């Protein structure tokens, strides 16, 4: 039987401008993470795994005035593996056992926050794992959104998902997740959940309320977590 690796996911609040302005310098979501070197500088530093067997570097492909294209390079004792890097990727955190890492990022300042998990096999390569699909669908059901909207949010996630920390066992990640603070989400805007997800298939193992998420995982956040007010629903007509 394949061993089970679990990941804890949480939905993310919108962040103050002071934090967003630090993009590229300090971690935004995970206090323990390392910001990726996206300056195309030849002096950028690789990020070593806790056991120092592996290194992760950011490769920059830039031509003239064109926007640079970034990719990941994972270096092991005998191999070098390259993988595309998602647009907006910002920070990386290795698992304590050095067999996986996750990357947090955002496509813009208020929404599109994502977490990507990478599993490292030194003899085979690196495998990127998408573990947020089930959580995206679950949030749609909770907030009674139209099924078409749910499908749309899964193909292009509308809900923010960001990793906070690995559990000591390396079998789980604490992640923060949020309904974006946009008026298109009505009374549900800014609402927060915590999810514990299986890392291989994204199965939801546990869902936490916003208050539980702050109490249990808030200390791992690179910003001060606030619990949103519950949604206000007008009396039924």
Secondary structure, DSSP 8 states (H G I E B T S, - for coil): -----EEEEEE-----HHHHTTTTTS-SSBTT-EE---S--TT---EE-TTSS-EEEEEEE--TTS--EEEEEEE-SS-EEEEE--TTEEEEEE-TTSSEEEEEEESSSSS-EEEEEEEEETTTEEEEE---HHHHHHHHHHTT--HHHHHHHHHS--EEEEEEEE-TTSS-EEEEEEE-S-GGGGGGTT-EEEEEEETTT--EEEEE-HHHHHHHHGGGBSS--------------
